[in-house]
Amino acid sequence: PAPAPAPAPAPAPAPAPAPAPRPRTPPRPQGDRQRIERRAASGLRLRLWLRLHDAAFVQHANDTILTPYIKSTTRTGRTIVLHDTFSDGCPTHFDLAQQYLWISKQQETTGIRRVWSFGAEAHGKDLIDGFGGEFKRTVCLHNLKAEHDNDSRVRIYSARGAYEHLMTNYSKPAKTLYQKKGKGVFSRSFFFAEGISRRIPGCRTLPGSKPYRQFADVGKGGVVRIRYFSCHQHEACIMQSNSDECPHVGIAGKFGDVRLEAKATPSVPNTRNAIMNAGRDIASQCVEGDIICVEQDNEADPWCIGKVLRETIFITQQDINENIDWFSNFEPGDWVIMIRKFSPTMPGSNKYRISEREGWQHIENVRMKLTEKEFDEVAQRRSSRNNSEAAAAALNKVHELSTSAKKNILRLIVV
């Protein structure tokens, strides 16, 4: 029999219709532009970059810059009653007893309750950290260009110079907020902090405080409300009223009020004349080889650490002529002490190397004498090629300034 005919092929599917062209977004009317700029100018999205160094700077920046600025941008008829703060848990300027005591007094002193939540040490980065890196890189590139052009007049040497440079060139982004369709940064505000007093109220250590990550002001100085973790998901947690209403109480823990014990701050001279008299007393007891801290009349480098080379003497004109004076101006008959300066291994570091710069210092500028514990030599790995070079090895020694010694120095420096 003949084979059966093959079945007819199925018809090809109809092609899918082409998608309709996406309509172009009409240009924003002028009213939208004004609305965007009004929204930005109202301060609804405000971020400040503050370079924080110690507890005194944190408190100074908040009391004299941040809190007044927030109050000044508040809408008419509105009142700020609560300020939630988030930071990492650095134990030298955030997560320490002096900060707990300061937090407990915020409602009494500013009228705004403060709730401070700590993260892990050296963690907890936010969007603003990218701006900090950008600004530091900007200043570095500016100085590199000045060095390339051999123009020292425009080089940035101090914090004030960096502040003025950023204020002039970076207060406004390259694109306006309207060009960015209402998203991003409207403007940048820079502040220069000066006149910082390191004589802040002392507080005894709060035993067992390390596991707690939230410290809240309850409106009574010396009392803080603590909790293991923060929970900002419910009204009771936000206002610190009742932790029993929080469904996360098993993780975050309950609120607990603790009383802080104030501690007398170290007795330090509080007038310029007293500080200078104390410097004369310290210098008169120094011997060759001692390590001292000296205040300098230099905004970029307000103090330095030096090794005593010659004990206190009356300086003569011959002494002035024979030595390179890079510290101050002298007249014959001034009481002086000769030191060799230690230079930090990098800007802002607590580690120092001895330099070859030496000169005279007025004895009234001496602030303190450092012990071996306060300025200890750091063990360094050395290459075998340098073992025979004793002089190079001596210059390569690194000393580290302790945190407590640095705090004591900053209390004595008049800024």
Beta strands, then each sheet from edge to edge (+ up, - down):
strand 1: 82-87
strand 2: 113-118
strand 3: 202-203
strand 4: 214-217
strand 5: 223-227
strand 6: 256-259
strand 7: 262-263
strand 8: 291-295
strand 9: 303-314
strand 10: 335-344
strand 11: 351-362
strand 12: 366-370
strand 13: 375-378
strand 14: 398-401
sheet 1: 1+ 2+ 4- 5+ 6-
sheet 2: 3+ 7-
sheet 3: 12+ 8- 9+ 10- 11+ 14- 13+
end
